[in-house]
Amino acid sequence: MNQMTGKPNHISIITLNVNGLNSSIKRHRLADWIKNKDPTICCLEETHLIEKDTHRLKVKGWGKTYHAHGLSKKAGVAILISYNVDFKPKLVRRDKEGHFILLKGSINQQDITIINIYAPNSGSSMYVKQILLNFRNQIDHNTIILGDFNTPLSPLDRSSRQKLNKETIDLNNTINNLDLTDIYRIYHPTKSEYTFFSTAHGSFSKIDHILCHKANVTKYKKIETLPCILSDHNGLKLEINERVKHRNYSNIWRLNNMLLYDEWITEDIRKEIKKFLGVNENKETSYQNLWDTMKAVLRGKFISWSAFNKRSETQQINDLTLQLKALEKEEQNSTKSSRRQEIVKLRAEINEIETKETIQKIDKINTRINHWDR
């Protein structure tokens, strides 16, 4: 992390199956999640957006967005590029049904090719294999292939440790023949972490993957799974050793107007102003100096109030998330029906809290906009 800017020093890529983005509340939650993870490139699968709706996937701070979608609200993939990097596109290829998108370009003058895949539930291994073969002439040392493959690539990718079927073995052979590798297994050869929990079957699996070229394995710094409550999948994050050349922005403080909707804060403001004027208002102090000083004092107060609110809002979610992680770890070691029910219950509870907070945020913004329009 850059201590001056607070931004990450390295380029990073996230992949996440979002399981539909037609809900405005879910899009707001996704925007917050992306902001929190702060990647350079964000690849999304199963957006369920059609052409007229793709404009809805706009995240503040993301300069370029590339979509592939079909005619109906299913499938759909997207690649978002952060405004913090200088990305120049060279080639874009889209699937007409929204199952994959290829994006070739350069970041800070370094070539990169990204292939984002959402494989269908049926025949997923064969589908991914065919995409790899179709794009073999585009695959080079700078290629990253990622997304929801809808199939494990290793027995370790299933909590049941079920053996791989013939189609998946064929897919792995194709991956190997193209000099590609599952970068997660390079860094975690024996680890059992999962990206999908099937409530119907009560099983965990890792069906989301990131493939990289074998010749460039040392280029990558680390890879990790990212918990995500807003979807039925967890994400994956790959960090690249290439450093980010950040653009310069002015650091201007702005008031979070939503704080003014909290009664205890507005009451505290009145008390603070009354206290300040009682101590500082006199004939020797001009009203301009008094006003400028009071603004500085209130700014410090607003920063403190904002930080307190943020801590309070996230504490409950953090506690529930820790409980969820502990239960999921136990369930991966030994299955238990009552535990699975508790996992589903905790996920629903966290979802409810996050959704409620997002609705409140949207309502406050809309109220403020309506007030301005009068």
N, C-alpha and C positions, 0 to 999 in steps of 0.2 A: 504494500500500500504506500502511495506517495504521501508523505507527511504534510507536504505543503498544500496539495490539492484535495487530499482525501480520496483520490481515485486509484484504482488498481494499476500497477505498473505493467502487467502482462496482458496480452490479448487472451480472451477466454470465449468459449463457445458453449452455449446451453442448448439442450434439446428437451422438449416436453410435449407429450400428448395431452392437449388441453380438453379433449372430450367435448367439443362444442363451444362456440363463442357468440351465439346469437342472443344471449342475455347481456344486457348492458351492465348489470351488477357484476357478472362474472368477468367482463372485460375490464372493469375498474379494479377488481381483485387481482387479475392477471397483471395489469400495469403496475400495481403496488409490489407484486411478487418479483417481477422483472427488475424493478428499481432496487429492491432489496438485494437481489443476487448480483446486480451490476455487471452483466456480461458485455463483451464487445459485439458478439453476434448471437442472436436468439433464433432458434429453429423450432417452429411449432407444427404439430401434426393434429389432424382431426379438428380443424377450425370450424367445419360445417358452414362456411361462408360461401355465398354465391357472388357473382361478379358485382352486382349492385350494392352488396354489403361490405366489400373489402375495405372501403374507406373508413369503416368503423374501427378497424384494427390500427389505431394510431396511439402510439405511446410517446409521451413527452420525452425529448432527448434522443429520439431515434430518427435519423435523417432519411433512410431509405428502407422501403418495405417491398418485398417481392412475393407474389401470390401464385398459387396454382389451384384451380377450383373446377368443379364440375357444374352441371346444370341444376342439380338438386342439392339440398342441404345435408350433405354427407361427405366424408373424406375431407380434402382440403389441407394444403400445407403452405407454410409461409416462412420466409427468412427476413429477419429484421437486423439492420446494421446500425450500430450506435453512431450518433453524430460526433462522438469524440474522436473518431478515426477518419482518415482520408481514404474512402473506398471508391474505386473506379471500376464500374462493371465493364466486362468485355463480351460476355455471352450469357444468355438466359434461355433455358429450355424448360417448358412446362408440359405436364401431363394434362390432357383435356378432361380427365376424370378427377384430377386433383390428388393423385397418389404420389407424385414426386415432382421435384423442381431441381434443376441443375443451375448453379450460379457460378460463373467463372469471372474473376477480376483480380484486383490487387488492393492490398491494404498497406498504406505507407510504402508504396512501390515494391511490395513483396507479393508475388503471385499466390493466389489461393483459389481452389475449386471446392465448392460445397455441394453435395448431393443430399437433399433432405427427402426421406422416404416414409410414407405411411403405407405399409403392406396390408392388403385385405385379409380378413380373418381366415378365409379358405384359400389353401394353396400358397400360404405366405412365403415359405422357403423358396419355392420355385419362382415366385414373383420377384423376390429380391435378387435371386440368382440371375434372372433374365435382365433385370435393370443393370446389374454389374456388367454383364456381357455386352449389352447394348451400348454402354458408355465406356467400354474398355479403352477406346482411343482417346478419351478425355481424361482418363485416370493417370496421374503422374505422382511425383514425390510430394506435391503440394496439395493433394486431394484429401478431403475429409468427407466420409460417407456416414450419415447418422440418421436417427429417427426411430420410429416404432416399426420394428421388423415383424412384430406379432409372432415371434418364435424365439425360444432360447437357443443359444449357440453352443452351450456346454451343459453337461449334467449338473454342474454347480449352479446353473441359472434357474433351477427348479428346487423348491423346498422338498419335493418328493424324491429328488435325485433320479428321476425317470431317465432311461436311456434315450439317446437321440434317435429319431427315425431316419430312414434312408434319405428323404428329401433334405433334411437339415445337414446330414453328412455330406451330401452333394454340394450344398451351399457352402459349407466350410472348405471343401476342396477347391471350389471356385475362388473363394476369398484368398486362399493360400496361393493358387496359381497366378492370381493377379498381383502377388506380392503385397497383399493387404493383411492387416492383423486387427484383432479386437484389442484396442489399446487398454481397455479396462482390465483384461486378463494379463497384460504385461505388467501392470502395476499392482494387481491384486490376484495373483495366480491361484490362491486357495480360498479366497474370501467369498462368503455367501451373503450378498446384498441383493435386494430385489427392487424392481421398479413398478410392479403391478401386483395387486392383491385381488383375487377373485372371490367375492363374497359367496357366489353360487357354489364354488368348489372348495372354498376354505383353503386355498393354496396361494403361495407366493411364487412369483417368477420374475426373471429379468428378461424382458422382451424388447427393451429399448437399448440400442447399442451405438457405439461410435467406432468406425473403422478408419485406420490410418495406414499410410504406406510404411512398409518395414524399414525402408532406407532412412526414414525420418523419425524414428521412434525417439531418439534423443532430443528431438526438437520440442517434445511435449514435457511439461513440468509436472502435472498431476491430473488425476481424474477422480471425481467423486459423485456419489448420488446426492440428490437434493430433495428433501421432503417437500411435498406439495399437497395441501389439503383440498384446494379448489378443484382438483381433477382426481380421477381414479388411478392415475399414474404418478410416480415420482420422476423427477428430472435427472439428467446427467450433465455435469459440467467438466469441460476439458480446458486446462490452462496451458497456453503455449509460451515458450520461452521468449518469443519475440516481444520486445517492449513496446508499449503504446506511446505514441507521440501525441500528447494531449493538446487540444486547442486551448487557447487562453480565454477565460471569461472573467468579467468583472464580478467581484464578490459583493453583491448588494443585498442587504437585509430587507425582507418584505414582511409586513404584518400578516400573520395567519388570521384572516377575518373570522374564521370559524370559532376562534376562542371567544369572540364577543357573544356567542350564543349560550355560553355557560354562565348561569346566574351567579355562581360563587365567584367567578372571575370578574364579572362586571361590578359586583358589589365590592370586591377587593380593589378594583380600579378607582371607584369613588372614594374609598377610604384613603388610598395612596395619594390621590390628588389633593384631598382635603388636608392630609398630614403634610404634604410637600408645601402647599401654599401657606399653611399655618407657620411653618418654620422659615420659609424663604421669602415670602412676600413682604416687601418694605419699600420705603420711598427711595432708597439708594439703588435698587435693582430695577432696570428697565423691563417692561413687559416682554420685549423680544428675547432678552437674556433669560428671563424667567421661563418663557415658553420653550426655548431651545434646551435648557437644562432639564425641564420636566419631561420633554420628549426622550432625552437620553436615559433618564431614570425609568420611565415606563417601558422603554425598549428592553432594558435589562430584565424588568419584571415579566414582560411577555415571553422572552426567551426562556425564563425559568418555568413559567406556567406551561408553555408548550412542551418542554422536556418532561415535566411532571405528568402531564396528560398522556404523553406517549408511553412512558414507563407503566402507567396504570393500565392502559389499554392492552399492552402486550404481555403483561405479567400473567394474566389468566390463561391466555393462549399458550404461552411458554410452558406453564405448569401442565396443561392438558397434553401438549405435544410430547413432553418428557414421559408422561404416563403411557401415551400411545406408542412411543418408541420402545419402551420397556416391554409392553405387552406383545408387540410385533416380534421382538427378539425372542421372547419365550415361545411364541407360536411357531417360529421358524425351527426351533429345536424339537418341539413336541406339540402336536396339534391337540386342541381341546375345544369342543363346541362352545362352551360358556365363555371361553376367552375370545373366540372369534366374534361372538355377539357383543362383547365389551369393546372390541376394536371398532366394530361398525358403529356402536353407540358413541364412542369418543370422537370418531371422525365426523359424525353428524353434529355433535355438540360444537366442535371447533368450527365446522362449516357454518352453523347457525350464528355463532358469535361474529365471525368475519363478515358474513352476509349482512347482519344487522348493522355493523359499523360502517360498511360500505353504503348501505341505504341511507343512513343518517348523514353521511358525507355528501351524497348526491342531493338529498333533500335540502341541505343547507346551501349548497351551491346554487340549486334551482331557485330557492327562496331569494337569495341575494341577486340573482340575475333578474327575476321578476320585479324586485324592488327598483332596480336600476332602470327597467323598461317603463316604469310608470311616468 
